Amino acid sequence: MAMSKEVVRLFEQRKQNQILENLKNKLEKHNKELNKFASIVSHDLKSPLANIISLTELLEEENDGRLNGIF
């Protein structure tokens, strides 16, 4: 009787381990997708900001201090 209970417990534990392993795999997949998304968003935000900074610096150089009184 004790042996059968132990066998049942081991099977239940194995099933739980498989469930946990599946959940871990899903979480890892979602984490990779989230990292990829964050990387794309970061790049997409940096590119326009770099252009704005460059144009602002160019305007500042071309106007040689004439913009200081405006802001």
mmCIF file as Biopython writes it, N, C-alpha, C and O atoms, coordinates in Angstrom:
data_model
#
loop_
_atom_site.group_PDB
_atom_site.id
_atom_site.type_symbol
_atom_site.label_atom_id
_atom_site.label_alt_id
_atom_site.label_comp_id
_atom_site.label_asym_id
_atom_site.label_entity_id
_atom_site.label_seq_id
_atom_site.pdbx_PDB_ins_code
_atom_site.Cartn_x
_atom_site.Cartn_y
_atom_site.Cartn_z
_atom_site.occupancy
_atom_site.B_iso_or_equiv
_atom_site.auth_seq_id
_atom_site.auth_asym_id
_atom_site.pdbx_PDB_model_num
ATOM 1   N N  . MET A ? 1  ? 0.818  -1.200 0.000   1.0 0.0 1  A 1 
ATOM 2   C CA . MET A ? 1  ? 0.000  0.000  0.000   1.0 0.0 1  A 1 
ATOM 3   C C  . MET A ? 1  ? 0.866  1.270  0.000   1.0 0.0 1  A 1 
ATOM 4   O O  . MET A ? 1  ? 0.595  2.207  -0.750  1.0 0.0 1  A 1 
ATOM 5   N N  . ALA A ? 2  ? 1.882  1.294  0.824   1.0 0.0 2  A 1 
ATOM 6   C CA . ALA A ? 2  ? 2.754  2.459  0.902   1.0 0.0 2  A 1 
ATOM 7   C C  . ALA A ? 2  ? 3.492  2.663  -0.409  1.0 0.0 2  A 1 
ATOM 8   O O  . ALA A ? 2  ? 3.727  3.795  -0.831  1.0 0.0 2  A 1 
ATOM 9   N N  . MET A ? 3  ? 3.857  1.557  -1.052  1.0 0.0 3  A 1 
ATOM 10  C CA . MET A ? 3  ? 4.586  1.650  -2.315  1.0 0.0 3  A 1 
ATOM 11  C C  . MET A ? 3  ? 3.699  2.260  -3.399  1.0 0.0 3  A 1 
ATOM 12  O O  . MET A ? 3  ? 4.169  3.066  -4.202  1.0 0.0 3  A 1 
ATOM 13  N N  . SER A ? 4  ? 2.429  1.885  -3.428  1.0 0.0 4  A 1 
ATOM 14  C CA . SER A ? 4  ? 1.522  2.435  -4.444  1.0 0.0 4  A 1 
ATOM 15  C C  . SER A ? 4  ? 1.292  3.925  -4.214  1.0 0.0 4  A 1 
ATOM 16  O O  . SER A ? 4  ? 1.186  4.684  -5.177  1.0 0.0 4  A 1 
ATOM 17  N N  . LYS A ? 5  ? 1.214  4.356  -2.963  1.0 0.0 5  A 1 
ATOM 18  C CA . LYS A ? 5  ? 1.056  5.781  -2.665  1.0 0.0 5  A 1 
ATOM 19  C C  . LYS A ? 5  ? 2.293  6.561  -3.103  1.0 0.0 5  A 1 
ATOM 20  O O  . LYS A ? 5  ? 2.185  7.677  -3.612  1.0 0.0 5  A 1 
ATOM 21  N N  . GLU A ? 6  ? 3.453  5.973  -2.903  1.0 0.0 6  A 1 
ATOM 22  C CA . GLU A ? 6  ? 4.694  6.624  -3.306  1.0 0.0 6  A 1 
ATOM 23  C C  . GLU A ? 6  ? 4.772  6.749  -4.827  1.0 0.0 6  A 1 
ATOM 24  O O  . GLU A ? 6  ? 5.213  7.771  -5.353  1.0 0.0 6  A 1 
ATOM 25  N N  . VAL A ? 7  ? 4.337  5.692  -5.528  1.0 0.0 7  A 1 
ATOM 26  C CA . VAL A ? 7  ? 4.338  5.720  -6.992  1.0 0.0 7  A 1 
ATOM 27  C C  . VAL A ? 7  ? 3.384  6.806  -7.498  1.0 0.0 7  A 1 
ATOM 28  O O  . VAL A ? 7  ? 3.725  7.563  -8.406  1.0 0.0 7  A 1 
ATOM 29  N N  . VAL A ? 8  ? 2.192  6.876  -6.906  1.0 0.0 8  A 1 
ATOM 30  C CA . VAL A ? 8  ? 1.214  7.903  -7.290  1.0 0.0 8  A 1 
ATOM 31  C C  . VAL A ? 8  ? 1.782  9.287  -7.014  1.0 0.0 8  A 1 
ATOM 32  O O  . VAL A ? 8  ? 1.644  10.183 -7.846  1.0 0.0 8  A 1 
ATOM 33  N N  . ARG A ? 9  ? 2.416  9.477  -5.868  1.0 0.0 9  A 1 
ATOM 34  C CA . ARG A ? 9  ? 3.004  10.769 -5.521  1.0 0.0 9  A 1 
ATOM 35  C C  . ARG A ? 9  ? 4.088  11.150 -6.518  1.0 0.0 9  A 1 
ATOM 36  O O  . ARG A ? 9  ? 4.182  12.311 -6.916  1.0 0.0 9  A 1 
ATOM 37  N N  . LEU A ? 10 ? 4.898  10.195 -6.921  1.0 0.0 10 A 1 
ATOM 38  C CA . LEU A ? 10 ? 5.962  10.471 -7.885  1.0 0.0 10 A 1 
ATOM 39  C C  . LEU A ? 10 ? 5.398  10.848 -9.250  1.0 0.0 10 A 1 
ATOM 40  O O  . LEU A ? 10 ? 5.910  11.751 -9.913  1.0 0.0 10 A 1 
ATOM 41  N N  . PHE A ? 11 ? 4.336  10.150 -9.666  1.0 0.0 11 A 1 
ATOM 42  C CA . PHE A ? 11 ? 3.693  10.503 -10.939 1.0 0.0 11 A 1 
ATOM 43  C C  . PHE A ? 11 ? 3.089  11.902 -10.882 1.0 0.0 11 A 1 
ATOM 44  O O  . PHE A ? 11 ? 3.199  12.666 -11.841 1.0 0.0 11 A 1 
ATOM 45  N N  . GLU A ? 12 ? 2.449  12.243 -9.759  1.0 0.0 12 A 1 
ATOM 46  C CA . GLU A ? 12 ? 1.876  13.578 -9.612  1.0 0.0 12 A 1 
ATOM 47  C C  . GLU A ? 12 ? 2.971  14.646 -9.614  1.0 0.0 12 A 1 
ATOM 48  O O  . GLU A ? 12 ? 2.807  15.714 -10.203 1.0 0.0 12 A 1 
ATOM 49  N N  . GLN A ? 13 ? 4.071  14.351 -8.960  1.0 0.0 13 A 1 
ATOM 50  C CA . GLN A ? 13 ? 5.187  15.281 -8.936  1.0 0.0 13 A 1 
ATOM 51  C C  . GLN A ? 13 ? 5.777  15.458 -10.337 1.0 0.0 13 A 1 
ATOM 52  O O  . GLN A ? 13 ? 6.139  16.566 -10.734 1.0 0.0 13 A 1 
ATOM 53  N N  . ARG A ? 14 ? 5.868  14.369 -11.067 1.0 0.0 14 A 1 
ATOM 54  C CA . ARG A ? 14 ? 6.383  14.448 -12.441 1.0 0.0 14 A 1 
ATOM 55  C C  . ARG A ? 14 ? 5.471  15.297 -13.313 1.0 0.0 14 A 1 
ATOM 56  O O  . ARG A ? 14 ? 5.938  16.098 -14.123 1.0 0.0 14 A 1 
ATOM 57  N N  . LYS A ? 15 ? 4.150  15.114 -13.136 1.0 0.0 15 A 1 
ATOM 58  C CA . LYS A ? 15 ? 3.192  15.908 -13.909 1.0 0.0 15 A 1 
ATOM 59  C C  . LYS A ? 15 ? 3.337  17.394 -13.574 1.0 0.0 15 A 1 
ATOM 60  O O  . LYS A ? 15 ? 3.332  18.232 -14.476 1.0 0.0 15 A 1 
ATOM 61  N N  . GLN A ? 16 ? 3.465  17.725 -12.290 1.0 0.0 16 A 1 
ATOM 62  C CA . GLN A ? 16 ? 3.647  19.111 -11.877 1.0 0.0 16 A 1 
ATOM 63  C C  . GLN A ? 16 ? 4.941  19.693 -12.443 1.0 0.0 16 A 1 
ATOM 64  O O  . GLN A ? 16 ? 4.976  20.850 -12.862 1.0 0.0 16 A 1 
ATOM 65  N N  . ASN A ? 17 ? 5.996  18.893 -12.453 1.0 0.0 17 A 1 
ATOM 66  C CA . ASN A ? 17 ? 7.259  19.350 -13.024 1.0 0.0 17 A 1 
ATOM 67  C C  . ASN A ? 17 ? 7.134  19.646 -14.512 1.0 0.0 17 A 1 
ATOM 68  O O  . ASN A ? 17 ? 7.726  20.605 -15.007 1.0 0.0 17 A 1 
ATOM 69  N N  . GLN A ? 18 ? 6.373  18.836 -15.218 1.0 0.0 18 A 1 
ATOM 70  C CA . GLN A ? 18 ? 6.154  19.070 -16.651 1.0 0.0 18 A 1 
ATOM 71  C C  . GLN A ? 18 ? 5.357  20.356 -16.868 1.0 0.0 18 A 1 
ATOM 72  O O  . GLN A ? 18 ? 5.648  21.129 -17.781 1.0 0.0 18 A 1 
ATOM 73  N N  . ILE A ? 19 ? 4.359  20.576 -16.030 1.0 0.0 19 A 1 
ATOM 74  C CA . ILE A ? 19 ? 3.566  21.810 -16.125 1.0 0.0 19 A 1 
ATOM 75  C C  . ILE A ? 19 ? 4.455  23.024 -15.881 1.0 0.0 19 A 1 
ATOM 76  O O  . ILE A ? 19 ? 4.398  24.009 -16.617 1.0 0.0 19 A 1 
ATOM 77  N N  . LEU A ? 20 ? 5.279  22.940 -14.834 1.0 0.0 20 A 1 
ATOM 78  C CA . LEU A ? 20 ? 6.188  24.046 -14.529 1.0 0.0 20 A 1 
ATOM 79  C C  . LEU A ? 20 ? 7.197  24.280 -15.648 1.0 0.0 20 A 1 
ATOM 80  O O  . LEU A ? 20 ? 7.521  25.424 -15.968 1.0 0.0 20 A 1 
ATOM 81  N N  . GLU A ? 21 ? 7.686  23.213 -16.232 1.0 0.0 21 A 1 
ATOM 82  C CA . GLU A ? 21 ? 8.638  23.343 -17.339 1.0 0.0 21 A 1 
ATOM 83  C C  . GLU A ? 21 ? 7.983  24.011 -18.539 1.0 0.0 21 A 1 
ATOM 84  O O  . GLU A ? 21 ? 8.601  24.848 -19.197 1.0 0.0 21 A 1 
ATOM 85  N N  . ASN A ? 22 ? 6.736  23.649 -18.830 1.0 0.0 22 A 1 
ATOM 86  C CA . ASN A ? 22 ? 6.007  24.287 -19.934 1.0 0.0 22 A 1 
ATOM 87  C C  . ASN A ? 22 ? 5.795  25.773 -19.668 1.0 0.0 22 A 1 
ATOM 88  O O  . ASN A ? 22 ? 5.960  26.602 -20.563 1.0 0.0 22 A 1 
ATOM 89  N N  . LEU A ? 23 ? 5.429  26.102 -18.437 1.0 0.0 23 A 1 
ATOM 90  C CA . LEU A ? 23 ? 5.240  27.508 -18.079 1.0 0.0 23 A 1 
ATOM 91  C C  . LEU A ? 23 ? 6.556  28.281 -18.180 1.0 0.0 23 A 1 
ATOM 92  O O  . LEU A ? 23 ? 6.578  29.418 -18.651 1.0 0.0 23 A 1 
ATOM 93  N N  . LYS A ? 24 ? 7.634  27.671 -17.743 1.0 0.0 24 A 1 
ATOM 94  C CA . LYS A ? 24 ? 8.951  28.311 -17.831 1.0 0.0 24 A 1 
ATOM 95  C C  . LYS A ? 24 ? 9.303  28.590 -19.288 1.0 0.0 24 A 1 
ATOM 96  O O  . LYS A ? 24 ? 9.796  29.670 -19.614 1.0 0.0 24 A 1 
ATOM 97  N N  . ASN A ? 25 ? 9.050  27.622 -20.162 1.0 0.0 25 A 1 
ATOM 98  C CA . ASN A ? 25 ? 9.350  27.809 -21.586 1.0 0.0 25 A 1 
ATOM 99  C C  . ASN A ? 25 ? 8.515  28.940 -22.187 1.0 0.0 25 A 1 
ATOM 100 O O  . ASN A ? 25 ? 9.017  29.743 -22.974 1.0 0.0 25 A 1 
ATOM 101 N N  . LYS A ? 26 ? 7.230  28.995 -21.808 1.0 0.0 26 A 1 
ATOM 102 C CA . LYS A ? 26 ? 6.369  30.071 -22.308 1.0 0.0 26 A 1 
ATOM 103 C C  . LYS A ? 26 ? 6.868  31.432 -21.828 1.0 0.0 26 A 1 
ATOM 104 O O  . LYS A ? 26 ? 6.904  32.393 -22.596 1.0 0.0 26 A 1 
ATOM 105 N N  . LEU A ? 27 ? 7.253  31.506 -20.546 1.0 0.0 27 A 1 
ATOM 106 C CA . LEU A ? 27 ? 7.753  32.769 -20.008 1.0 0.0 27 A 1 
ATOM 107 C C  . LEU A ? 27 ? 9.044  33.198 -20.689 1.0 0.0 27 A 1 
ATOM 108 O O  . LEU A ? 27 ? 9.232  34.381 -20.973 1.0 0.0 27 A 1 
ATOM 109 N N  . GLU A ? 28 ? 9.925  32.256 -20.951 1.0 0.0 28 A 1 
ATOM 110 C CA . GLU A ? 28 ? 11.164 32.586 -21.652 1.0 0.0 28 A 1 
ATOM 111 C C  . GLU A ? 28 ? 10.890 33.099 -23.057 1.0 0.0 28 A 1 
ATOM 112 O O  . GLU A ? 28 ? 11.539 34.036 -23.521 1.0 0.0 28 A 1 
ATOM 113 N N  . LYS A ? 29 ? 9.927  32.480 -23.731 1.0 0.0 29 A 1 
ATOM 114 C CA . LYS A ? 29 ? 9.554  32.918 -25.087 1.0 0.0 29 A 1 
ATOM 115 C C  . LYS A ? 29 ? 8.983  34.334 -25.046 1.0 0.0 29 A 1 
ATOM 116 O O  . LYS A ? 29 ? 9.349  35.181 -25.860 1.0 0.0 29 A 1 
ATOM 117 N N  . HIS A ? 30 ? 8.081  34.586 -24.092 1.0 0.0 30 A 1 
ATOM 118 C CA . HIS A ? 30 ? 7.484  35.923 -23.976 1.0 0.0 30 A 1 
ATOM 119 C C  . HIS A ? 30 ? 8.546  36.958 -23.601 1.0 0.0 30 A 1 
ATOM 120 O O  . HIS A ? 30 ? 8.501  38.092 -24.077 1.0 0.0 30 A 1 
ATOM 121 N N  . ASN A ? 31 ? 9.490  36.575 -22.760 1.0 0.0 31 A 1 
ATOM 122 C CA . ASN A ? 31 ? 10.557 37.485 -22.377 1.0 0.0 31 A 1 
ATOM 123 C C  . ASN A ? 31 ? 11.414 37.863 -23.583 1.0 0.0 31 A 1 
ATOM 124 O O  . ASN A ? 31 ? 11.789 39.026 -23.737 1.0 0.0 31 A 1 
ATOM 125 N N  . LYS A ? 32 ? 11.725 36.888 -24.438 1.0 0.0 32 A 1 
ATOM 126 C CA . LYS A ? 32 ? 12.496 37.175 -25.653 1.0 0.0 32 A 1 
ATOM 127 C C  . LYS A ? 32 ? 11.722 38.122 -26.568 1.0 0.0 32 A 1 
ATOM 128 O O  . LYS A ? 32 ? 12.293 39.052 -27.138 1.0 0.0 32 A 1 
ATOM 129 N N  . GLU A ? 33 ? 10.414 37.877 -26.704 1.0 0.0 33 A 1 
ATOM 130 C CA . GLU A ? 33 ? 9.585  38.749 -27.545 1.0 0.0 33 A 1 
ATOM 131 C C  . GLU A ? 33 ? 9.533  40.168 -26.973 1.0 0.0 33 A 1 
ATOM 132 O O  . GLU A ? 33 ? 9.582  41.148 -27.717 1.0 0.0 33 A 1 
ATOM 133 N N  . LEU A ? 34 ? 9.433  40.268 -25.656 1.0 0.0 34 A 1 
ATOM 134 C CA . LEU A ? 34 ? 9.390  41.579 -25.017 1.0 0.0 34 A 1 
ATOM 135 C C  . LEU A ? 34 ? 10.713 42.310 -25.193 1.0 0.0 34 A 1 
ATOM 136 O O  . LEU A ? 34 ? 10.721 43.513 -25.456 1.0 0.0 34 A 1 
ATOM 137 N N  . ASN A ? 35 ? 11.822 41.610 -25.055 1.0 0.0 35 A 1 
ATOM 138 C CA . ASN A ? 35 ? 13.129 42.231 -25.265 1.0 0.0 35 A 1 
ATOM 139 C C  . ASN A ? 35 ? 13.292 42.716 -26.697 1.0 0.0 35 A 1 
ATOM 140 O O  . ASN A ? 35 ? 13.843 43.791 -26.934 1.0 0.0 35 A 1 
ATOM 141 N N  . LYS A ? 36 ? 12.811 41.921 -27.654 1.0 0.0 36 A 1 
ATOM 142 C CA . LYS A ? 36 ? 12.888 42.318 -29.058 1.0 0.0 36 A 1 
ATOM 143 C C  . LYS A ? 36 ? 12.038 43.569 -29.301 1.0 0.0 36 A 1 
ATOM 144 O O  . LYS A ? 36 ? 12.469 44.497 -29.985 1.0 0.0 36 A 1 
ATOM 145 N N  . PHE A ? 37 ? 10.840 43.583 -28.742 1.0 0.0 37 A 1 
ATOM 146 C CA . PHE A ? 37 ? 9.953  44.738 -28.873 1.0 0.0 37 A 1 
ATOM 147 C C  . PHE A ? 37 ? 10.593 45.988 -28.271 1.0 0.0 37 A 1 
ATOM 148 O O  . PHE A ? 37 ? 10.572 47.058 -28.881 1.0 0.0 37 A 1 
ATOM 149 N N  . ALA A ? 38 ? 11.164 45.848 -27.064 1.0 0.0 38 A 1 
ATOM 150 C CA . ALA A ? 38 ? 11.799 46.984 -26.401 1.0 0.0 38 A 1 
ATOM 151 C C  . ALA A ? 38 ? 12.973 47.513 -27.213 1.0 0.0 38 A 1 
ATOM 152 O O  . ALA A ? 38 ? 13.200 48.721 -27.280 1.0 0.0 38 A 1 
ATOM 153 N N  . SER A ? 39 ? 13.710 46.606 -27.825 1.0 0.0 39 A 1 
ATOM 154 C CA . SER A ? 39 ? 14.850 47.013 -28.653 1.0 0.0 39 A 1 
ATOM 155 C C  . SER A ? 39 ? 14.380 47.807 -29.869 1.0 0.0 39 A 1 
ATOM 156 O O  . SER A ? 39 ? 14.976 48.824 -30.222 1.0 0.0 39 A 1 
ATOM 157 N N  . ILE A ? 40 ? 13.327 47.345 -30.497 1.0 0.0 40 A 1 
ATOM 158 C CA . ILE A ? 40 ? 12.784 48.033 -31.674 1.0 0.0 40 A 1 
ATOM 159 C C  . ILE A ? 40 ? 12.251 49.413 -31.292 1.0 0.0 40 A 1 
ATOM 160 O O  . ILE A ? 40 ? 12.517 50.398 -31.980 1.0 0.0 40 A 1 
ATOM 161 N N  . VAL A ? 41 ? 11.499 49.479 -30.192 1.0 0.0 41 A 1 
ATOM 162 C CA . VAL A ? 41 ? 10.939 50.759 -29.750 1.0 0.0 41 A 1 
ATOM 163 C C  . VAL A ? 41 ? 12.060 51.728 -29.397 1.0 0.0 41 A 1 
ATOM 164 O O  . VAL A ? 41 ? 12.010 52.905 -29.754 1.0 0.0 41 A 1 
ATOM 165 N N  . SER A ? 42 ? 13.058 51.232 -28.705 1.0 0.0 42 A 1 
ATOM 166 C CA . SER A ? 42 ? 14.190 52.070 -28.332 1.0 0.0 42 A 1 
ATOM 167 C C  . SER A ? 42 ? 14.869 52.649 -29.571 1.0 0.0 42 A 1 
ATOM 168 O O  . SER A ? 42 ? 15.165 53.842 -29.625 1.0 0.0 42 A 1 
ATOM 169 N N  . HIS A ? 43 ? 15.111 51.805 -30.550 1.0 0.0 43 A 1 
ATOM 170 C CA . HIS A ? 43 ? 15.745 52.270 -31.793 1.0 0.0 43 A 1 
ATOM 171 C C  . HIS A ? 43 ? 14.863 53.282 -32.502 1.0 0.0 43 A 1 
ATOM 172 O O  . HIS A ? 43 ? 15.344 54.312 -32.973 1.0 0.0 43 A 1 
ATOM 173 N N  . ASP A ? 44 ? 13.561 52.985 -32.578 1.0 0.0 44 A 1 
ATOM 174 C CA . ASP A ? 44 ? 12.646 53.878 -33.283 1.0 0.0 44 A 1 
ATOM 175 C C  . ASP A ? 44 ? 12.532 55.240 -32.600 1.0 0.0 44 A 1 
ATOM 176 O O  . ASP A ? 44 ? 12.255 56.241 -33.261 1.0 0.0 44 A 1 
ATOM 177 N N  . LEU A ? 45 ? 12.742 55.284 -31.289 1.0 0.0 45 A 1 
ATOM 178 C CA . LEU A ? 45 ? 12.695 56.565 -30.594 1.0 0.0 45 A 1 
ATOM 179 C C  . LEU A ? 45 ? 14.020 57.321 -30.703 1.0 0.0 45 A 1 
ATOM 180 O O  . LEU A ? 45 ? 14.038 58.548 -30.796 1.0 0.0 45 A 1 
ATOM 181 N N  . LYS A ? 46 ? 15.110 56.588 -30.690 1.0 0.0 46 A 1 
ATOM 182 C CA . LYS A ? 46 ? 16.427 57.236 -30.747 1.0 0.0 46 A 1 
ATOM 183 C C  . LYS A ? 46 ? 16.682 57.904 -32.088 1.0 0.0 46 A 1 
ATOM 184 O O  . LYS A ? 46 ? 17.269 58.985 -32.135 1.0 0.0 46 A 1 
ATOM 185 N N  . SER A ? 47 ? 16.260 57.296 -33.153 1.0 0.0 47 A 1 
ATOM 186 C CA . SER A ? 47 ? 16.542 57.821 -34.483 1.0 0.0 47 A 1 
ATOM 187 C C  . SER A ? 47 ? 15.958 59.213 -34.694 1.0 0.0 47 A 1 
ATOM 188 O O  . SER A ? 47 ? 16.697 60.110 -35.100 1.0 0.0 47 A 1 
ATOM 189 N N  . PRO A ? 48 ? 14.672 59.442 -34.440 1.0 0.0 48 A 1 
ATOM 190 C CA . PRO A ? 48 ? 14.145 60.806 -34.624 1.0 0.0 48 A 1 
ATOM 191 C C  . PRO A ? 48 ? 14.773 61.806 -33.651 1.0 0.0 48 A 1 
ATOM 192 O O  . PRO A ? 48 ? 15.001 62.961 -34.012 1.0 0.0 48 A 1 
ATOM 193 N N  . LEU A ? 49 ? 15.050 61.370 -32.428 1.0 0.0 49 A 1 
ATOM 194 C CA . LEU A ? 49 ? 15.660 62.281 -31.460 1.0 0.0 49 A 1 
ATOM 195 C C  . LEU A ? 49 ? 17.055 62.702 -31.910 1.0 0.0 49 A 1 
ATOM 196 O O  . LEU A ? 49 ? 17.447 63.857 -31.745 1.0 0.0 49 A 1 
ATOM 197 N N  . ALA A ? 50 ? 17.792 61.771 -32.473 1.0 0.0 50 A 1 
ATOM 198 C CA . ALA A ? 50 ? 19.127 62.111 -32.981 1.0 0.0 50 A 1 
ATOM 199 C C  . ALA A ? 50 ? 19.019 63.141 -34.110 1.0 0.0 50 A 1 
ATOM 200 O O  . ALA A ? 50 ? 19.829 64.064 -34.194 1.0 0.0 50 A 1 
ATOM 201 N N  . ASN A ? 51 ? 18.023 62.980 -34.969 1.0 0.0 51 A 1 
ATOM 202 C CA . ASN A ? 51 ? 17.815 63.952 -36.058 1.0 0.0 51 A 1 
ATOM 203 C C  . ASN A ? 51 ? 17.453 65.324 -35.505 1.0 0.0 51 A 1 
ATOM 204 O O  . ASN A ? 51 ? 17.950 66.338 -35.994 1.0 0.0 51 A 1 
ATOM 205 N N  . ILE A ? 52 ? 16.602 65.364 -34.501 1.0 0.0 52 A 1 
ATOM 206 C CA . ILE A ? 52 ? 16.189 66.637 -33.900 1.0 0.0 52 A 1 
ATOM 207 C C  . ILE A ? 52 ? 17.394 67.327 -33.264 1.0 0.0 52 A 1 
ATOM 208 O O  . ILE A ? 52 ? 17.592 68.531 -33.427 1.0 0.0 52 A 1 
ATOM 209 N N  . ILE A ? 53 ? 18.198 66.546 -32.537 1.0 0.0 53 A 1 
ATOM 210 C CA . ILE A ? 53 ? 19.397 67.119 -31.904 1.0 0.0 53 A 1 
ATOM 211 C C  . ILE A ? 53 ? 20.346 67.677 -32.963 1.0 0.0 53 A 1 
ATOM 212 O O  . ILE A ? 53 ? 20.877 68.777 -32.810 1.0 0.0 53 A 1 
ATOM 213 N N  . SER A ? 54 ? 20.553 66.923 -34.021 1.0 0.0 54 A 1 
ATOM 214 C CA . SER A ? 54 ? 21.458 67.378 -35.085 1.0 0.0 54 A 1 
ATOM 215 C C  . SER A ? 54 ? 20.960 68.659 -35.735 1.0 0.0 54 A 1 
ATOM 216 O O  . SER A ? 54 ? 21.731 69.593 -35.957 1.0 0.0 54 A 1 
ATOM 217 N N  . LEU A ? 55 ? 19.673 68.696 -36.037 1.0 0.0 55 A 1 
ATOM 218 C CA . LEU A ? 55 ? 19.113 69.900 -36.659 1.0 0.0 55 A 1 
ATOM 219 C C  . LEU A ? 55 ? 19.158 71.090 -35.708 1.0 0.0 55 A 1 
ATOM 220 O O  . LEU A ? 55 ? 19.416 72.216 -36.135 1.0 0.0 55 A 1 
ATOM 221 N N  . THR A ? 56 ? 18.912 70.851 -34.435 1.0 0.0 56 A 1 
ATOM 222 C CA . THR A ? 56 ? 18.975 71.927 -33.450 1.0 0.0 56 A 1 
ATOM 223 C C  . THR A ? 56 ? 20.380 72.482 -33.346 1.0 0.0 56 A 1 
ATOM 224 O O  . THR A ? 56 ? 20.564 73.698 -33.293 1.0 0.0 56 A 1 
ATOM 225 N N  . GLU A ? 57 ? 21.367 71.611 -33.316 1.0 0.0 57 A 1 
ATOM 226 C CA . GLU A ? 57 ? 22.766 72.055 -33.257 1.0 0.0 57 A 1 
ATOM 227 C C  . GLU A ? 57 ? 23.140 72.835 -34.515 1.0 0.0 57 A 1 
ATOM 228 O O  . GLU A ? 57 ? 23.850 73.837 -34.441 1.0 0.0 57 A 1 
ATOM 229 N N  . LEU A ? 58 ? 22.663 72.374 -35.666 1.0 0.0 58 A 1 
ATOM 230 C CA . LEU A ? 58 ? 22.929 73.074 -36.917 1.0 0.0 58 A 1 
ATOM 231 C C  . LEU A ? 58 ? 22.316 74.472 -36.909 1.0 0.0 58 A 1 
ATOM 232 O O  . LEU A ? 58 ? 22.961 75.445 -37.302 1.0 0.0 58 A 1 
ATOM 233 N N  . LEU A ? 59 ? 21.055 74.564 -36.453 1.0 0.0 59 A 1 
ATOM 234 C CA . LEU A ? 59 ? 20.408 75.879 -36.370 1.0 0.0 59 A 1 
ATOM 235 C C  . LEU A ? 59 ? 21.146 76.798 -35.414 1.0 0.0 59 A 1 
ATOM 236 O O  . LEU A ? 59 ? 21.300 77.990 -35.684 1.0 0.0 59 A 1 
ATOM 237 N N  . GLU A ? 60 ? 21.595 76.252 -34.310 1.0 0.0 60 A 1 
ATOM 238 C CA . GLU A ? 60 ? 22.323 77.060 -33.334 1.0 0.0 60 A 1 
ATOM 239 C C  . GLU A ? 60 ? 23.634 77.588 -33.918 1.0 0.0 60 A 1 
ATOM 240 O O  . GLU A ? 60 ? 23.989 78.751 -33.727 1.0 0.0 60 A 1 
ATOM 241 N N  . GLU A ? 61 ? 24.347 76.713 -34.635 1.0 0.0 61 A 1 
ATOM 242 C CA . GLU A ? 61 ? 25.604 77.128 -35.260 1.0 0.0 61 A 1 
ATOM 243 C C  . GLU A ? 61 ? 25.370 78.180 -36.340 1.0 0.0 61 A 1 
ATOM 244 O O  . GLU A ? 61 ? 26.118 79.153 -36.434 1.0 0.0 61 A 1 
ATOM 245 N N  . GLU A ? 62 ? 24.339 77.989 -37.149 1.0 0.0 62 A 1 
ATOM 246 C CA . GLU A ? 62 ? 24.072 78.911 -38.256 1.0 0.0 62 A 1 
ATOM 247 C C  . GLU A ? 62 ? 23.615 80.281 -37.766 1.0 0.0 62 A 1 
ATOM 248 O O  . GLU A ? 62 ? 23.879 81.298 -38.406 1.0 0.0 62 A 1 
ATOM 249 N N  . ASN A ? 63 ? 22.933 80.298 -36.632 1.0 0.0 63 A 1 
ATOM 250 C CA . ASN A ? 63 ? 22.398 81.564 -36.131 1.0 0.0 63 A 1 
ATOM 251 C C  . ASN A ? 63 ? 23.295 82.210 -35.092 1.0 0.0 63 A 1 
ATOM 252 O O  . ASN A ? 63 ? 22.968 83.285 -34.590 1.0 0.0 63 A 1 
ATOM 253 N N  . ASP A ? 64 ? 24.378 81.611 -34.765 1.0 0.0 64 A 1 
ATOM 254 C CA . ASP A ? 64 ? 25.459 82.172 -33.936 1.0 0.0 64 A 1 
ATOM 255 C C  . ASP A ? 64 ? 24.962 83.046 -32.780 1.0 0.0 64 A 1 
ATOM 256 O O  . ASP A ? 64 ? 25.307 84.224 -32.690 1.0 0.0 64 A 1 
ATOM 257 N N  . GLY A ? 65 ? 24.164 82.468 -31.917 1.0 0.0 65 A 1 
ATOM 258 C CA . GLY A ? 65 ? 23.739 83.177 -30.710 1.0 0.0 65 A 1 
ATOM 259 C C  . GLY A ? 65 ? 22.516 84.036 -30.880 1.0 0.0 65 A 1 
ATOM 260 O O  . GLY A ? 65 ? 22.049 84.595 -29.888 1.0 0.0 65 A 1 
ATOM 261 N N  . ARG A ? 66 ? 21.969 84.180 -32.053 1.0 0.0 66 A 1 
ATOM 262 C CA . ARG A ? 66 ? 20.781 85.030 -32.250 1.0 0.0 66 A 1 
ATOM 263 C C  . ARG A ? 66 ? 19.525 84.406 -31.686 1.0 0.0 66 A 1 
ATOM 264 O O  . ARG A ? 66 ? 18.516 85.095 -31.542 1.0 0.0 66 A 1 
ATOM 265 N N  . LEU A ? 67 ? 19.553 83.113 -31.359 1.0 0.0 67 A 1 
ATOM 266 C CA . LEU A ? 67 ? 18.377 82.428 -30.841 1.0 0.0 67 A 1 
ATOM 267 C C  . LEU A ? 67 ? 18.298 82.495 -29.313 1.0 0.0 67 A 1 
ATOM 268 O O  . LEU A ? 67 ? 17.274 82.125 -28.740 1.0 0.0 67 A 1 
ATOM 269 N N  . ASN A ? 68 ? 19.352 82.956 -28.648 1.0 0.0 68 A 1 
ATOM 270 C CA . ASN A ? 68 ? 19.384 82.953 -27.189 1.0 0.0 68 A 1 
ATOM 271 C C  . ASN A ? 68 ? 18.276 83.809 -26.570 1.0 0.0 68 A 1 
ATOM 272 O O  . ASN A ? 68 ? 17.707 83.414 -25.552 1.0 0.0 68 A 1 
ATOM 273 N N  . GLY A ? 69 ? 17.963 84.930 -27.132 1.0 0.0 69 A 1 
ATOM 274 C CA . GLY A ? 69 ? 16.965 85.820 -26.571 1.0 0.0 69 A 1 
ATOM 275 C C  . GLY A ? 69 ? 15.538 85.337 -26.776 1.0 0.0 69 A 1 
ATOM 276 O O  . GLY A ? 69 ? 14.625 85.814 -26.102 1.0 0.0 69 A 1 
ATOM 277 N N  . ILE A ? 70 ? 15.335 84.426 -27.670 1.0 0.0 70 A 1 
ATOM 278 C CA . ILE A ? 70 ? 13.981 83.959 -27.977 1.0 0.0 70 A 1 
ATOM 279 C C  . ILE A ? 70 ? 13.462 83.035 -26.887 1.0 0.0 70 A 1 
ATOM 280 O O  . ILE A ? 70 ? 12.279 83.089 -26.550 1.0 0.0 70 A 1 
ATOM 281 N N  . PHE A ? 71 ? 14.310 82.200 -26.335 1.0 0.0 71 A 1 
ATOM 282 C CA . PHE A ? 71 ? 13.843 81.184 -25.383 1.0 0.0 71 A 1 
ATOM 283 C C  . PHE A ? 71 ? 14.141 81.584 -23.992 1.0 0.0 71 A 1 
ATOM 284 O O  . PHE A ? 71 ? 13.820 80.851 -23.057 1.0 0.0 71 A 1 
#
